[in-house]
Each structure stands twice: as C-alpha cells, then as structure tokens.
Amino acid sequence: MRIAVFGTGMVGQALAARLAEQGHDVMVGTRDVAQALARKDPDGRGTPGFGAWHAGHPRVQVGTFPQAAAHGEILVNATSGTAVLEVLGQAGAERLAGKVLIDVANPLDFSKGVPPTLSVCNTDSLAEQIQRAFPALKVVKALNTTNASVMTDPATVGDADHTLFVCGNDAEAKARVTELVRSFGWKDVLDVGDVTAARATEMLLPIWLRLFGLFKTPLFNFKVVH
Amino acid sequence: MRIAVFGTGMVGQALAARLAEQGHDVMVGTRDVAQALARKDPDGRGTPGFGAWHAGHPRVQVGTFPQAAAHGEILVNATSGTAVLEVLGQAGAERLAGKVLIDVANPLDFSKGVPPTLSVCNTDSLAEQIQRAFPALKVVKALNTTNASVMTDPATVGDADHTLFVCGNDAEAKARVTELVRSFGWKDVLDVGDVTAARATEMLLPIWLRLFGLFKTPLFNFKVVH
C-alpha cells in the first residue's frame, strides 16, 4: 500500500521503517526535503538525524508535505501535536480528502517545563481539531499511547499482551488501521468509539509520562483487564 | 484501626462494609445522620438507600462529618468530587490535622451531560486542591480509577492481576494506604509520585468511562505491563 508519514522525528522514522520493512511503498513528508536530508547528527534524545537515518533506509521516499499527501492512500501524522494543523494545511485539503489519517500525535505543551501539560484536553482533543479542520479526512486516533518502539513492535513488552486504543468516526477507516497495526504485532486492539474518544486516549499521556519517569524506560504499556 | 469514611453513596458503602468486615472500627460521616438513615430506597443506579444499607451493617457507626473526622485515624473521602472541600470544611481543619486522607473521589462534572468532563485537570487536580486547602492533611490519592466493587475486591477482575495507582507527598502515609489496600487483595500497587501525580490518575477517568460504556460493566481495570 502507498503510505505517507508526516514527520521526520523518532516516531516518523520508526513507523516509516516498519511500514517499508513490510513491503509498503512509503514516503516521508517534510517541510524542506534538502534540509531534512542534511541533518546527520542525533538530537538530544538520541534520535538519528533524518539524513543519517535515511541513508540506512534508502527505499523510503522523501517528499514535501504536498507530495507525501498525494502519494499516500493512508496518511500518518507523526509530527508534533502543535505542528499538525499547519502541516496538513501545507499538504492541502484537496490532497487529503477521502483519505485515512492515523493521528499518532499528542498535544503536549512543553512551554511550562517538564512534565508537559496538554494544550487541549477534557472537552476537546487534537484528533477532533484535525477532524474539524479537515472534515473530508477520515481521522483515526491510534498508536499515541505508546512510544515509537512499542508502537511498531508491541512484542517488545510483555509478549504483546497489552492494549492499543483506536477511535474515529469512520468504521471502515478504523478497520483498515486495525488491520495495519495487527501487522505490527498488536493483538488487543480496542475500538473505544468515535473521534471524541481521542480526549480519553490523549489524556493517558500524563500517566504515561509519570510511568516513564518511574521506570526510566518507555518499554511499558497499559492492558485493559476485563 | 479507627477509620472514617466520608460519604454514604455506593463508594462509601462499599468501603465502609469492606473495612468493617476486616475488623476496623468504622464510622461513616454524613451531613445529617437522621436524614441519611431515613433513606430506605435505592437510587437511580441501584445503590441501596443508606438507611437500608446500614440495617445490614449495624457495626458501622454513623456520625456527622466532625464526629467522623474526630473518630478516624485514617480518613477516606468517598464524597463526590464537587462536595469534598465543603465536607472537609465542615469536618474542621483541626480534626483533620496530621491525619491520612485517602482521596477516592474524581472531579466529575455532569453539568454538560454524559460522559462527564473533569471540573479540574491537566494543570491541577482534586487531590491537590484538597492538599492546598488543608495543608496539615496527608492526602493520598488512591482507588479512584476503579469502581466500588473492584476497589474493595480486586480479585473480581482477572485474579487481581492489574494495577492500583497511589500518589501523595507523604511517604509514610502512602505506605499505610498501600498496606490497607493490600488487605483488600490488591497485589500491584504502584506509587506514581507526589500529589501532583493525581492529575494523571484523575485523567484516567475519561478512558474508564469510555470502557464502561463499551463493556457495559464496571468490572475491568488497567494493568501496567512492563
């Protein structure tokens, strides 16, 4: 399948690599292709510079946001929560219409320090903001409650015996995303409702961040026991 | 141990019954004792009227909020999130000073319909509001992420193989609460930090409410797999 991944950071790299490994035709979308490929040095969290990463993943195409949007049958938002509306605006509503967007981002606000707060929550969510701004997109919130390595390979934690939440307004879109994440190894994929349920899954970030601080590793996840 | 439970609803009844069953000297605190005992009919959710419940639990004492506060070495807040500051004010700061308060409540706001939103979240929490208003209390947030039957008997779900979060500023208070909940059958009790971590555990309510809607039963819980 032709898949576009918006974002060149840790999450974008992990998802693009995993999708390409499974034979998908992947294009990473970025603001400025030459600038992105020129980044060779790791960032403060040890994520490789995108150019260095791409040298090891030559099958992954790299394009502008509009090029990636045109390429993808399924689109993945792996940009930061604060950037996504502008990124999708650059991609162009006409190239997004009718497509599935997997929204992996969280509305984390680091402006007041660590731990970050959420820039939107409780009565609204990032996924709903995207859905309202681009009504012809089929937004599916998913994969936002784990870090990049768990999301792309859930078996790294507890033999994949834990839960992935998906939500969105379009049942067929959720079914396609569920199939895609099952191919990563997800076994317990739980559809928690329409796009307003993204409030609930984005509001898992504060406990996720506490647990990350406690365990000193992102290799954990929530399991719904019932 | 002498324990006071503030609140006569489903959670107060479940906790008072369980604590009394284990031999603790329990007093339930309420605004008006005669009025509370006069309630014989179940409410809309099927919770017995407090008088009917008390007829079956005669060993549990019933007192006003000040009487209950004076009685308890450990205090339990099982009132609604919107009522707690007024209830503790009635109980009297001088009777609360130095004591452990287990805050089981959630700041649920039903004024805009169902599902409720949180009246405080993200940059503050109910537990922090209590701690600020009554600085001599040792507030421990716990048991707020499950329903009454799971909190008092965790083995009703998945052989108790799931997680209870506790947080608060006082390490000894958290240790006492941990010991108490272990006596209910909790096996995985996770200390997630100081009282500000209550933001994170209270923000689990939106996903809890979604799952309750999905499963049509409150008999589930989260397990942190790591």
Interface residues (C-beta under 8 A of the other chain):
Chain A: K112 T117 L118 C121 N122 T123 V157 G158 D161 H162 F165 L190 V192 G193 A197 R199 A200 T201 M203 L204 P206 I207 L209 R210 L211 G213 L214 F215 T217 L219 F220 N221 F222 K223 V224 V225 H226
Chain B: K112 T117 L118 C121 N122 T123 V157 G158 D161 H162 F165 L190 V192 G193 A197 R199 A200 T201 M203 L204 P206 I207 L209 R210 L211 G213 L214 F215 T217 L219 F220 N221 F222 K223 V224 V225 H226
